[in-house]
Amino acid sequence: MNDRVKNFIQESRQELKRVNWPTKQETARYTIFVALFSIGVAAFLGILDFIFMQILEKSIL
């Protein structure tokens, strides 16, 4: 079992060396995109929630 763990760690390190890591600029750009996209989706869902609540309140009264 000990050999299996060592083998797994060695293979994992080798695989991580082959990964094409993004640059700082790419990481920053992707992070900003994800944040803005998340805010946009949250705003869209908030507007839908508000509209549906208004419809439900009018139909109950």
C-alpha positions as a printed NumPy array, in Angstrom:
array([[  0.   ,   0.   ,   0.   ],
       [  2.876,   2.34 ,   0.745],
       [  4.242,   1.867,  -2.783],
       [  0.845,   2.694,  -4.268],
       [  0.732,   5.996,  -2.368],
       [  4.279,   6.927,  -3.44 ],
       [  3.473,   6.006,  -7.036],
       [  0.322,   8.117,  -6.952],
       [  2.214,  11.151,  -5.612],
       [  4.975,  10.79 ,  -8.216],
       [  2.479,  10.507, -11.053],
       [  0.514,  13.48 ,  -9.716],
       [  3.649,  15.651,  -9.635],
       [  4.542,  14.631, -13.184],
       [  1.039,  15.468, -14.371],
       [  1.071,  18.863, -12.644],
       [  4.3  ,  19.748, -14.477],
       [  2.484,  19.197, -17.794],
       [ -0.389,  21.51 , -16.921],
       [ -0.587,  24.704, -18.955],
       [ -1.012,  27.208, -16.119],
       [ -2.62 ,  30.588, -16.955],
       [ -0.621,  33.797, -16.605],
       [ -1.429,  36.4  , -13.955],
       [ -3.178,  38.534, -16.56 ],
       [ -5.32 ,  35.638, -17.751],
       [ -6.197,  34.701, -14.182],
       [ -7.191,  38.284, -13.375],
       [ -9.257,  38.544, -16.566],
       [-11.064,  35.258, -15.907],
       [-11.69 ,  36.213, -12.282],
       [-13.214,  39.55 , -13.262],
       [-15.339,  37.855, -15.927],
       [-16.668,  35.269, -13.458],
       [-17.411,  37.94 , -10.841],
       [-19.267,  40.168, -13.322],
       [-21.145,  37.225, -14.796],
       [-22.197,  36.106, -11.302],
       [-23.384,  39.602, -10.429],
       [-25.318,  39.756, -13.708],
       [-27.029,  36.42 , -13.085],
       [-27.837,  37.425,  -9.497],
       [-29.356,  40.702, -10.701],
       [-31.389,  38.918, -13.372],
       [-32.736,  36.38 , -10.865],
       [-33.437,  39.159,  -8.367],
       [-35.487,  41.042, -10.955],
       [-37.413,  37.889, -11.85 ],
       [-38.046,  37.219,  -8.16 ],
       [-39.324,  40.762,  -7.667],
       [-41.637,  40.52 , -10.701],
       [-43.065,  37.161,  -9.63 ],
       [-43.584,  38.381,  -6.055],
       [-45.485,  41.397,  -7.359],
       [-47.662,  39.156,  -9.513],
       [-48.334,  36.781,  -6.604],
       [-49.174,  39.627,  -4.204],
       [-51.666,  41.108,  -6.677],
       [-53.303,  37.753,  -7.332],
       [-53.699,  36.954,  -3.626],
       [-55.367,  40.259,  -2.779]])
